[in-house]
Amino acid sequence: MSLDRPDRFRRRYLEAETGTLVKTGHCPLEVGLVALSPYETAMSSLGGQTVYRLFNELEGARCERLVRFDRPRSGAIWVSLESGRAAAEFPVLAFSISYEQEMLELVRFLQENRITPRSADRGEGDPLLLAGGPVVSSNPEPVAPFLDVCGIGDAEILVPSLAANWLAAYGAGWTRRLLLETLAGQEGFYVPGLYRLDGVSGSYPVLPRPAGQAVPVRVGRATADVGRSPAFSVIVSRLAHFRDMHLVEVARGCRWNCRFCLVCRINRPYRPAETGRVIELIEAAPAAAGAIGLVGANLCDHPELARIAAAVAASGRRLGTSSLRVGSVDRELLTVLKRCRVESLTLAPETASAELLARIGKSYRQEELFETVRLAAEAGFRGLKLYYMIGLPGETAKHRRELVEQVRLLAGTTGNRLRLKISVNPFIPKPQTAWQDESMLRPGEIKRLLRELRKGIRQDAPGVQLQHDPPAEAVSQAALSLGDRSFAQPLEMAAAGAGHLLDCLGRSGIDLEPVLYSRKKPAAEHPWSVLESGFSR
């Protein structure tokens, strides 16, 4: 957005929200939590809101949100919403990275704020850069050269530990190096600067190795007991993507082990929140909250989801839900969801092939999908969105024809009662998953298959809307997901406006063939092998 002055920019957002945390007095630990996505998206992130809340709950710590302000004539600056201070004024800068694209935004943030980008070049007077989130917990290596500390695992453990060590260092006058070495010895903290690189530059993969005996070979994941302490948001904003919504976690992780899925690997074990505590958080939602968003990888896995949804209905608020699992939805749940003014449902069949479902590890029967869709139409839901993938290992043209046929039959099941949307995107191998060594489709092949699907669906199910992301963005996501530290230079180039990331990778001499299209299977080691893996063969 464009406004004349930062104070007008800040005021617009602050006046639209409730729950802003403003701490006064002296706090030795000052954290600038950087919103790498626009405000509207960042305030809809439960992970970012949790980090903000956890830091501000600690004595001696203050956390403020840094948001990008675009000035038409003089360029972008980043300011704290709470105080108006600039990014460079904070001794600690924290990032919660939920999507691979935010890696590029992290580098752009450093450039726009004139912060020395490489951690090896920063010294005692420079801010300490800390990053966490699902992307960092799976593979931080593409941005590792920019970060001082990577938090691996759950913020409920990492934030208090980081704060305690920082305050100890502040009180005792530790050097920056001593603080980093101390953190590296504790579970959940990966300090990239304490690792040397093993491998030939330009040859994938470049691997981090401990540079000293005190540095762990494998960094363990910090795992919190979230049963009585599920995450919840503190800020409700009418400008957020999830407008006026109070977010409450119902479970962390996933008890299903789909071979492509990252969530079930990096968030093990599956931890459902206690129903009573979830209901307490629903009932304690701010008065400004017009909706409750239940957060979890698969809401239907919670044994008392219907009771939780009934509590939302009793509060008089709307309910926001994520994807529901096929085979776990029944008439009782749909009735409660309708009471909560839910109008649309989202399901993730992934594929129409029973053969591929078995290969993926998705344990539902095709008949269950049709029954769920039929019940949804009968219950009066207005919309249904289905997520599919193409390019799954072992997929053939026969399987894609089955997808078109399934969409045709589903459209016939719903008739005019449900608006049916289909989202189709390519399979992307993710770190630490069972299919981390599988290859993905090339961009040209992705385009060809999407054209075929669009033609088939237009002919056989003309009322169905087909959506997909640009193939180049899928390839960029995959490259960042699987990349190593050699990706740092092209990230700097792309962030500076030198071209699309894929072009910058090519100009830097990085061959994506072994990274994406001809992956070694099985690979002995990966760039993320330094992290405790959620995958066991």
C-alpha positions as CSV (number, residue, x, y, z in Angstrom):
1,M,0.0,0.0,0.0
2,S,1.1,3.6,-0.4
3,L,0.6,6.4,2.1
4,D,2.4,9.7,2.6
5,R,4.0,9.0,5.9
6,P,4.8,6.0,8.1
7,D,2.6,7.3,11.0
8,R,-0.4,7.3,8.7
9,F,0.5,3.8,7.6
10,R,0.8,2.6,11.2
11,R,-2.3,4.3,12.4
12,R,-4.4,2.6,9.6
13,Y,-3.4,-0.8,10.8
14,L,-3.4,-0.2,14.5
15,E,-6.9,1.3,14.4
16,A,-8.2,-1.8,12.6
17,E,-7.0,-4.3,15.3
18,T,-7.5,-5.2,18.9
19,G,-5.1,-7.1,21.1
20,T,-1.9,-5.1,20.2
21,L,0.7,-5.8,22.8
22,V,2.6,-2.7,23.9
23,K,5.1,-3.1,26.8
24,T,6.6,-0.1,28.5
25,G,9.8,0.3,30.5
26,H,13.2,-1.0,30.0
27,C,13.6,-4.4,28.3
28,P,17.1,-5.6,27.6
29,L,15.8,-8.0,24.9
30,E,14.2,-6.0,22.0
31,V,12.9,-8.2,19.2
32,G,11.7,-7.0,15.9
33,L,9.4,-9.6,14.4
34,V,9.6,-9.1,10.6
35,A,6.4,-9.7,8.6
36,L,7.8,-11.2,5.4
37,S,4.3,-11.2,3.9
38,P,2.0,-8.3,3.7
39,Y,0.2,-7.3,6.9
40,E,-3.0,-8.9,5.8
41,T,-1.4,-12.3,5.4
42,A,1.0,-11.9,8.4
43,M,-1.8,-11.2,10.8
44,S,-3.6,-14.4,9.6
45,S,-0.5,-16.5,10.6
46,L,-0.9,-18.3,13.9
47,G,2.8,-19.1,14.0
48,G,3.8,-15.4,13.7
49,Q,1.2,-14.4,16.3
50,T,2.4,-17.1,18.7
51,V,6.0,-15.9,18.5
52,Y,4.8,-12.3,19.1
53,R,2.8,-13.4,22.2
54,L,5.5,-15.6,23.6
55,F,8.2,-13.0,23.6
56,N,5.9,-10.4,25.1
57,E,4.9,-12.7,27.9
58,L,8.5,-12.9,29.1
59,E,10.0,-10.5,31.7
60,G,12.7,-8.4,30.2
61,A,11.6,-9.0,26.6
62,R,9.7,-6.8,24.2
63,C,8.6,-7.9,20.7
64,E,7.3,-5.5,18.1
65,R,6.1,-6.2,14.5
66,L,8.1,-4.8,11.6
67,V,6.0,-4.2,8.5
68,R,7.0,-3.0,5.0
69,F,5.9,0.6,4.1
70,D,6.1,1.4,0.4
71,R,6.8,5.0,-0.3
72,P,6.2,5.8,-4.0
73,R,9.0,8.3,-4.4
74,S,11.6,7.3,-1.9
75,G,11.4,3.6,-1.8
76,A,10.4,1.0,0.8
77,I,11.1,1.2,4.6
78,W,10.2,-1.1,7.4
79,V,8.8,0.3,10.6
80,S,7.5,-1.1,13.9
81,L,3.8,-0.9,14.1
82,E,4.0,-0.6,17.9
83,S,6.6,2.2,18.2
84,G,7.5,3.4,14.7
85,R,11.1,2.4,15.2
86,A,13.3,1.3,12.2
87,A,14.4,-2.3,11.8
88,A,18.1,-1.5,12.5
89,E,17.2,-0.3,16.1
90,F,16.4,-3.9,17.2
91,P,19.2,-6.0,18.6
92,V,17.3,-9.2,17.6
93,L,15.4,-9.6,14.3
94,A,13.1,-12.7,14.2
95,F,11.5,-14.3,11.1
96,S,8.7,-16.9,11.0
97,I,9.1,-18.5,7.5
98,S,6.0,-20.4,6.5
99,Y,6.5,-20.5,2.7
100,E,9.6,-20.9,0.5
101,Q,8.9,-17.5,-1.2
102,E,9.5,-15.8,2.1
103,M,13.2,-16.8,1.8
104,L,13.5,-14.3,-1.0
105,E,11.6,-11.7,1.0
106,L,14.0,-12.2,3.9
107,V,17.0,-11.3,1.7
108,R,15.1,-8.3,0.3
109,F,14.4,-7.1,3.8
110,L,18.1,-7.1,4.6
111,Q,18.9,-5.2,1.4
112,E,16.2,-2.6,1.9
113,N,17.2,-2.0,5.5
114,R,20.9,-1.9,4.7
115,I,21.6,-4.6,7.2
116,T,24.8,-6.5,6.5
117,P,23.4,-9.6,4.8
118,R,25.9,-12.4,5.5
119,S,26.1,-13.5,9.1
120,A,29.9,-14.1,8.7
121,D,30.3,-10.3,8.0
122,R,28.2,-9.1,11.0
123,G,29.8,-8.2,14.3
124,E,29.1,-7.1,17.9
125,G,27.1,-4.0,17.0
126,D,24.9,-5.7,14.4
127,P,21.5,-7.3,15.0
128,L,21.2,-11.1,15.7
129,L,19.0,-12.8,13.0
130,L,16.8,-15.6,14.2
131,A,14.4,-17.6,12.0
132,G,12.0,-20.4,12.6
133,G,8.8,-21.9,11.1
134,P,8.1,-24.9,8.9
135,V,10.5,-24.0,6.1
136,V,13.4,-23.5,8.5
137,S,12.6,-26.7,10.4
138,S,12.7,-28.7,7.1
139,N,15.6,-27.1,5.3
140,P,17.1,-23.7,6.2
141,E,20.2,-24.1,4.0
142,P,19.4,-21.7,1.1
143,V,19.1,-18.8,3.6
144,A,21.6,-20.2,6.2
145,P,24.4,-17.8,5.2
146,F,22.1,-14.9,6.2
147,L,21.0,-16.2,9.6
148,D,22.8,-16.4,12.9
149,V,20.4,-18.8,14.5
150,C,17.8,-21.2,13.2
151,G,15.0,-22.4,15.5
152,I,14.1,-26.0,14.8
153,G,10.8,-27.1,16.2
154,D,8.2,-25.5,18.4
155,A,8.3,-21.8,19.4
156,E,6.9,-22.7,22.9
157,I,10.3,-24.2,23.7
158,L,12.6,-22.1,21.5
159,V,11.4,-18.6,22.4
160,P,11.9,-18.9,26.2
161,S,15.2,-20.6,25.7
162,L,16.5,-17.9,23.3
163,A,15.4,-15.2,25.7
164,A,17.0,-16.8,28.7
165,N,20.3,-17.1,27.0
166,W,20.2,-13.6,25.6
167,L,19.4,-12.1,29.0
168,A,22.2,-14.1,30.5
169,A,24.6,-12.9,27.8
170,Y,23.4,-9.3,28.3
171,G,23.9,-9.5,32.1
172,A,27.3,-11.1,31.9
173,G,28.7,-9.3,28.9
174,W,29.1,-12.3,26.7
175,T,30.5,-11.9,23.2
176,R,28.3,-12.6,20.3
177,R,30.4,-15.7,19.6
178,L,29.9,-17.1,23.1
179,L,26.1,-16.6,22.9
180,L,26.0,-18.5,19.5
181,E,28.1,-21.3,20.8
182,T,25.9,-21.6,23.9
183,L,22.8,-21.8,21.8
184,A,24.3,-24.4,19.5
185,G,24.7,-26.7,22.4
186,Q,21.0,-26.7,23.2
187,E,18.2,-28.7,21.6
188,G,16.4,-26.9,18.7
189,F,19.1,-24.4,17.8
190,Y,21.1,-24.7,14.6
191,V,23.9,-22.1,14.2
192,P,25.0,-22.2,10.6
193,G,28.1,-20.2,11.1
194,L,29.6,-22.9,13.3
195,Y,29.6,-25.4,10.4
196,R,32.0,-25.7,7.5
197,L,30.9,-26.7,4.1
198,D,31.7,-30.0,2.5
199,G,31.4,-30.2,-1.3
200,V,32.4,-28.6,-4.5
201,S,30.9,-25.2,-5.2
202,G,28.3,-25.5,-8.0
203,S,28.0,-29.3,-7.4
204,Y,24.8,-30.4,-5.6
205,P,24.6,-30.9,-2.7
206,V,26.9,-28.7,-0.5
207,L,26.7,-30.2,3.0
208,P,27.2,-28.5,6.4
209,R,29.7,-30.2,8.7
210,P,30.5,-29.3,12.4
211,A,33.5,-27.0,12.5
212,G,34.3,-27.9,16.1
213,Q,33.8,-30.8,18.6
214,A,31.3,-28.8,20.6
215,V,28.9,-28.4,17.7
216,P,26.3,-31.2,17.2
217,V,26.4,-33.4,14.1
218,R,22.6,-33.5,14.2
219,V,20.4,-30.8,15.6
220,G,17.5,-32.1,17.6
221,R,13.9,-30.8,17.2
222,A,12.4,-28.9,20.1
223,T,9.0,-30.5,20.8
224,A,6.4,-28.9,23.1
225,D,3.5,-30.5,24.9
226,V,0.6,-28.5,23.4
227,G,-2.2,-30.5,25.0
228,R,-3.0,-27.9,27.7
229,S,-1.3,-25.1,25.8
230,P,-2.4,-24.9,22.2
231,A,-1.5,-21.8,20.3
232,F,-3.9,-18.9,19.9
233,S,-3.8,-15.5,18.4
234,V,-3.8,-12.3,20.4
235,I,-4.6,-9.8,17.6
236,V,-7.8,-9.6,15.8
237,S,-7.8,-7.3,12.7
238,R,-10.5,-6.3,10.3
239,L,-7.8,-5.9,7.7
240,A,-6.4,-9.4,8.0
241,H,-6.9,-11.9,5.3
242,F,-9.0,-13.9,7.9
243,R,-11.0,-10.8,8.8
244,D,-12.0,-10.4,12.5
245,M,-10.9,-13.9,13.2
246,H,-9.6,-15.3,16.4
247,L,-7.3,-18.3,15.7
248,V,-7.1,-21.4,18.0
249,E,-5.0,-24.5,17.5
250,V,-6.8,-27.8,17.8
251,A,-3.9,-30.1,17.1
252,R,-0.3,-30.0,16.0
253,G,1.1,-32.5,13.5
254,C,-0.8,-35.1,11.7
255,R,-1.3,-38.8,12.5
256,W,-1.4,-39.8,8.8
257,N,1.9,-40.5,7.1
258,C,1.3,-39.5,3.5
259,R,4.6,-39.9,1.7
260,F,4.7,-36.4,0.2
261,C,3.6,-34.5,3.3
262,L,6.0,-32.3,5.2
263,V,3.7,-31.4,8.2
264,C,3.5,-35.0,9.5
265,R,7.3,-35.2,9.5
266,I,8.5,-32.0,11.0
267,N,5.7,-31.8,13.6
268,R,5.8,-35.3,15.0
269,P,4.2,-36.7,17.1
270,Y,0.6,-35.9,16.5
271,R,-0.6,-33.8,19.5
272,P,-4.3,-33.0,19.8
273,A,-5.2,-30.1,22.2
274,E,-7.4,-30.8,25.2
275,T,-11.0,-30.1,24.2
276,G,-11.7,-28.2,27.4
277,R,-8.8,-25.9,26.8
278,V,-9.8,-25.2,23.2
279,I,-13.3,-24.4,24.3
280,E,-11.9,-22.0,27.0
281,L,-10.0,-20.2,24.3
282,I,-13.0,-20.0,22.1
283,E,-15.1,-18.5,24.9
284,A,-12.3,-16.1,25.8
285,A,-12.1,-14.7,22.3
286,P,-11.9,-10.9,22.1
287,A,-15.3,-9.2,21.6
288,A,-14.1,-7.9,18.3
289,A,-13.8,-11.4,16.9
290,G,-16.6,-12.2,14.6
291,A,-15.2,-15.6,13.7
292,I,-13.2,-18.4,15.2
293,G,-10.5,-20.1,13.0
294,L,-9.7,-23.7,14.0
295,V,-6.1,-24.5,13.0
296,G,-4.7,-28.0,12.4
297,A,-3.4,-30.1,9.6
298,N,-6.5,-32.3,9.6
299,L,-9.3,-31.0,11.9
300,C,-11.2,-34.3,11.6
301,D,-8.5,-36.1,13.4
302,H,-9.5,-34.4,16.7
303,P,-11.7,-36.9,18.5
304,E,-14.1,-34.1,19.7
305,L,-14.2,-31.8,16.7
306,A,-18.0,-31.8,16.7
307,R,-18.1,-30.7,20.3
308,I,-15.5,-27.9,19.6
309,A,-17.5,-26.7,16.6
310,A,-20.7,-26.7,18.7
311,A,-18.9,-24.4,21.2
312,V,-18.2,-22.0,18.3
313,A,-21.9,-22.2,17.3
314,A,-22.9,-21.5,20.9
315,S,-20.7,-18.4,20.9
316,G,-22.6,-17.0,18.0
317,R,-19.5,-16.6,15.9
318,R,-18.7,-17.9,12.4
319,L,-16.3,-20.8,12.1
320,G,-13.3,-20.8,9.8
321,T,-11.9,-24.3,8.9
322,S,-9.0,-25.6,7.0
323,S,-9.1,-28.7,4.8
324,L,-11.2,-31.7,6.0
325,R,-10.0,-35.3,5.5
326,V,-12.0,-37.4,3.1
327,G,-13.5,-40.3,5.0
328,S,-13.7,-38.4,8.3
329,V,-16.7,-36.2,7.5
330,D,-20.2,-37.3,8.6
331,R,-23.7,-35.8,8.6
332,E,-23.4,-34.8,12.3
333,L,-20.3,-32.7,11.7
334,L,-21.7,-31.1,8.6
335,T,-24.8,-30.1,10.5
336,V,-22.7,-28.4,13.2
337,L,-20.6,-26.7,10.6
338,K,-23.7,-25.2,9.0
339,R,-24.8,-23.9,12.4
340,C,-21.5,-22.1,12.5
341,R,-22.3,-20.4,9.2
342,V,-19.7,-22.3,7.2
343,E,-20.7,-22.0,3.5
344,S,-17.8,-23.8,1.7
345,L,-15.8,-26.9,2.3
346,T,-12.3,-27.9,1.3
347,L,-11.1,-31.5,0.7
348,A,-7.8,-32.9,-0.5
349,P,-8.4,-36.1,-2.5
350,E,-4.9,-35.6,-4.0
351,T,-5.6,-38.2,-6.8
352,A,-8.5,-40.0,-8.4
353,S,-6.5,-43.2,-8.7
354,A,-6.9,-46.0,-6.1
355,E,-3.5,-47.2,-7.1
356,L,-1.8,-43.9,-6.4
357,L,-3.8,-43.4,-3.2
358,A,-2.3,-46.6,-1.8
359,R,1.2,-45.5,-3.0
360,I,0.8,-42.1,-1.3
361,G,-0.5,-43.6,1.9
362,K,-3.9,-41.9,1.8
363,S,-6.3,-44.4,3.3
364,Y,-9.8,-43.6,2.1
365,R,-12.1,-45.3,-0.4
366,Q,-13.3,-43.5,-3.5
367,E,-16.9,-44.1,-2.4
368,E,-16.2,-42.0,0.8
369,L,-15.4,-38.9,-1.4
370,F,-18.6,-39.2,-3.3
371,E,-20.6,-39.7,-0.1
372,T,-19.0,-36.6,1.5
373,V,-19.8,-34.5,-1.5
374,R,-23.4,-35.8,-1.6
375,L,-23.9,-35.0,2.1
376,A,-22.4,-31.5,1.7
377,A,-24.8,-30.8,-1.2
378,E,-27.8,-32.1,0.8
379,A,-26.7,-30.0,3.8
380,G,-26.9,-26.8,1.8
381,F,-23.2,-25.9,1.5
382,R,-22.6,-23.5,-1.4
383,G,-19.0,-24.3,-2.4
384,L,-16.6,-27.1,-2.5
385,K,-12.9,-26.9,-3.3
386,L,-10.9,-30.1,-4.1
387,Y,-7.1,-30.2,-4.1
388,Y,-5.3,-32.6,-6.6
389,M,-1.7,-33.2,-7.6
390,I,-0.2,-34.2,-10.9
391,G,3.3,-35.7,-11.4
392,L,3.1,-38.1,-8.5
393,P,5.7,-40.8,-8.6
394,G,4.3,-43.6,-10.8
395,E,1.6,-41.5,-12.3
396,T,0.6,-42.2,-15.9
397,A,-1.8,-40.8,-18.5
398,K,-4.4,-43.4,-17.3
399,H,-4.4,-41.8,-13.8
400,R,-5.0,-38.3,-15.2
401,R,-7.9,-39.6,-17.2
402,E,-9.3,-41.0,-14.0
403,L,-9.0,-37.5,-12.5
404,V,-11.1,-36.0,-15.3
405,E,-13.6,-38.7,-15.0
406,Q,-13.9,-38.3,-11.2
407,V,-14.4,-34.6,-11.6
408,R,-17.2,-35.3,-14.2
409,L,-18.9,-37.7,-11.8
410,L,-18.6,-35.3,-8.8
411,A,-20.0,-32.5,-10.9
412,G,-23.0,-34.7,-11.6
413,T,-23.4,-35.5,-7.9
414,T,-23.5,-31.9,-6.9
415,G,-25.6,-30.6,-9.8
416,N,-26.3,-26.9,-9.3
417,R,-26.3,-27.1,-5.6
418,L,-22.5,-26.7,-5.1
419,R,-20.0,-24.5,-6.8
420,L,-17.2,-26.9,-7.5
421,K,-13.6,-25.7,-7.8
422,I,-10.6,-27.9,-8.6
423,S,-7.0,-26.9,-7.6
424,V,-4.4,-28.9,-9.5
425,N,-0.7,-28.4,-8.9
426,P,2.5,-30.4,-9.5
427,F,4.0,-32.8,-6.9
428,I,7.0,-31.1,-5.2
429,P,9.4,-33.3,-3.3
430,K,9.8,-31.9,0.2
431,P,12.8,-32.4,2.6
432,Q,12.5,-35.0,5.3
433,T,9.6,-36.7,3.7
434,A,9.4,-40.3,2.4
435,W,9.5,-38.9,-1.2
436,Q,12.3,-36.4,-0.7
437,D,14.4,-38.2,-3.3
438,E,11.7,-38.3,-6.0
439,S,12.0,-36.1,-9.1
440,M,9.4,-33.6,-10.2
441,L,8.0,-32.7,-13.6
442,R,9.8,-30.2,-15.8
443,P,8.0,-26.8,-16.5
444,G,7.1,-27.7,-20.0
445,E,5.6,-31.0,-18.9
446,I,3.6,-29.3,-16.2
447,K,2.2,-26.9,-18.8
448,R,1.3,-29.7,-21.2
449,L,-0.5,-31.7,-18.5
450,L,-2.4,-28.7,-17.2
451,R,-3.6,-27.9,-20.8
452,E,-4.8,-31.5,-21.2
453,L,-6.6,-31.5,-17.9
454,R,-8.2,-28.1,-18.6
455,K,-9.4,-29.4,-22.0
456,G,-10.8,-32.6,-20.5
457,I,-12.6,-30.8,-17.7
458,R,-14.0,-28.1,-20.0
459,Q,-15.4,-30.9,-22.2
460,D,-16.7,-33.3,-19.5
461,A,-17.5,-30.9,-16.6
462,P,-18.0,-27.5,-18.1
463,G,-19.3,-25.9,-14.9
464,V,-16.2,-26.8,-12.8
465,Q,-13.6,-24.1,-12.3
466,L,-9.9,-25.3,-12.6
467,Q,-7.2,-23.4,-10.7
468,H,-3.4,-23.8,-10.6
469,D,-0.3,-21.8,-9.8
470,P,2.1,-20.7,-12.5
471,P,4.5,-23.6,-13.2
472,A,7.5,-21.3,-12.8
473,E,6.4,-20.6,-9.2
474,A,6.1,-24.3,-8.5
475,V,9.6,-24.9,-9.8
476,S,11.0,-22.0,-7.7
477,Q,9.3,-23.4,-4.6
478,A,10.8,-26.8,-5.2
479,A,14.3,-25.3,-5.8
480,L,14.2,-23.4,-2.5
481,S,12.7,-26.3,-0.7
482,L,15.6,-28.6,-1.8
483,G,18.4,-26.1,-2.2
484,D,21.7,-25.8,-0.4
485,R,23.9,-22.8,0.6
486,S,25.0,-22.2,-3.0
487,F,21.5,-20.7,-3.5
488,A,22.4,-17.6,-1.3
489,Q,24.0,-15.7,-4.2
490,P,21.1,-16.1,-6.6
491,L,18.7,-15.2,-3.8
492,E,20.7,-11.9,-3.4
493,M,20.5,-11.3,-7.1
494,A,16.8,-11.9,-7.4
495,A,16.1,-9.8,-4.3
496,A,18.0,-6.9,-5.8
497,G,15.8,-7.1,-8.9
498,A,18.3,-8.8,-11.3
499,G,15.5,-11.2,-12.6
500,H,13.4,-14.1,-11.7
501,L,14.9,-16.5,-9.2
502,L,15.1,-19.3,-11.8
503,D,17.1,-17.0,-14.1
504,C,19.4,-15.9,-11.3
505,L,20.0,-19.6,-10.4
506,G,21.0,-20.2,-14.1
507,R,23.3,-17.2,-14.2
508,S,25.0,-18.4,-11.0
509,G,25.9,-21.7,-12.6
510,I,23.4,-23.8,-10.6
511,D,22.2,-26.7,-12.5
512,L,18.6,-27.7,-11.4
513,E,18.8,-31.1,-13.1
514,P,20.2,-32.9,-10.1
515,V,18.2,-30.7,-7.7
516,L,14.8,-31.3,-9.2
517,Y,14.5,-33.4,-12.3
518,S,17.1,-36.2,-11.9
519,R,17.4,-36.6,-8.1
520,K,19.7,-39.3,-6.8
521,K,17.6,-42.0,-5.3
522,P,18.2,-42.9,-2.6
523,A,20.6,-40.1,-1.7
524,A,23.1,-40.8,1.0
525,E,23.0,-37.3,2.4
526,H,21.0,-34.1,1.8
527,P,21.7,-30.4,2.6
528,W,19.2,-30.8,5.5
529,S,21.0,-33.9,6.9
530,V,22.3,-31.7,9.8
531,L,18.8,-31.6,11.2
532,E,17.1,-34.4,13.0
533,S,14.9,-36.0,10.4
534,G,11.2,-36.6,10.9
535,F,11.5,-39.5,8.4
536,S,12.7,-43.0,9.1
537,R,12.8,-45.5,6.3
